[in-house]
Amino acid sequence: MSERPQATWDEFERLELAVGVVTEVQDFPEARDPAFKLTIDFGSRGVRRSSAKLTHYPREDLLGRQVVCVLGFEPKRVAGFKSEVLVLGALSEEQGVVLLRPDRPVKPGSDVA
């Protein structure tokens, strides 16, 4: 077990976690590590973009997929690209990042609780 500092409940509540749908997947050859540029629809919360190191997923597996994201961070510049959300996944030694998603379809923009 790691000895990381504990976050307060207030710090956690400042983060906005929501479900979005990937609507576009573009190559990102400018990125230092292999990545895609994703466009993600969050329904009433709008459309946002993200740089994601998910190149072990075929493009067709990402398109239309629901993903769990953090929307409460400041945008981050990645090789000149404005990444607005963090797509969440579990880290696997064998499979890389394994995306988190709801086990049943939900409305885009749904809160994660």
N, C-alpha and C positions, 0 to 999 in steps of 0.2 A: 504494500500500500504506500502511495507517495505521500510526502509531507507537504502538500500545497497549502497555501493560506486559504482559510475559509472565506467565502463571499457572504455578504449579509443578504437577508431577504430583500431589502430595498434595492441592492445592486442587481439582483436577479430580476426583480420586477421591472427594472428599467429596460431590459431587453424585450424586444418584440419578436416572438416566435410565431411563424405562420406557415401554412401549407400553400404552395404555389404549383402551377403547371408549366412545365418547360414547353415553350412555343417555338423556339428557334435554337439551333445548335450550329455554331460557326467554328471553323478552325481558328487557332490562335498561334500562328507561327512565330510571332514576336516574343512570346513568353519564354522565359529562361527554361522552365520545365514544361514538358508537353501538357497542353491544356486546351479547353474549349471556352468559347464565349457563349454563355447561355442567356437567353431572354426568357424571363419567368413572369407569368401572369398571376397576380394576387387579387384578382377580382376588383372589389371596390377600393382596395389599397393600391391599385395601379400595377403597372408593368415595370419591372426592374431588371438589371443585368448583373451577371456575375461571371468572374473568371473561375473555372473549376478544373482541377487536375483529375479528370475523369476519363482519360483517353482509353482506359481498358474497357469502357462501356461502348458498344457500337452506337453510332449516332441515332439509329432507329430505335434503340432501347431507351434513349433519353427523351426523344421527342414525344410529347404528350404525357410524360410521366409526372406524377405528383411527387413533390419533394418537400422536405421540412427545412426551413431556412430561418436565419436570424436577420431581422430587418433593422434592429436597433443600433447598428454600428455606423460610424462615419464612413463614407465611401473611401475605398482604397485604390490607389493607382497601381496597376500592374502592367508594366511595359506600355505605358501611355493610355491604357484602357481603364475606364472608371468602373470598378467593381462595387456594386451597391448593396449586395446581400451576401451572406455566408451560407452556402449550401451545406447541410450537415450530413455526416456519414460516420460509420464505425470504421476504425482502422484495423485492417486484417493483414498479417504478414504475407499470407498466400494470395489475397485478392485485392490488395490496395485499399482504397476507400470504398466502402459498401454503403450506398445511399440509404438514408432513413426516409420512410414514407408511411402514410397511414395504411393499415391493413384492409381498409374499405375506402372507396372514393368519398371525398368530402368536397364541399364548396371551396373554390379557390379563395384564398384570404382567410380561411378558418384559423382561429387561434389554436396554438398548441398549449395544452394545459398539463 
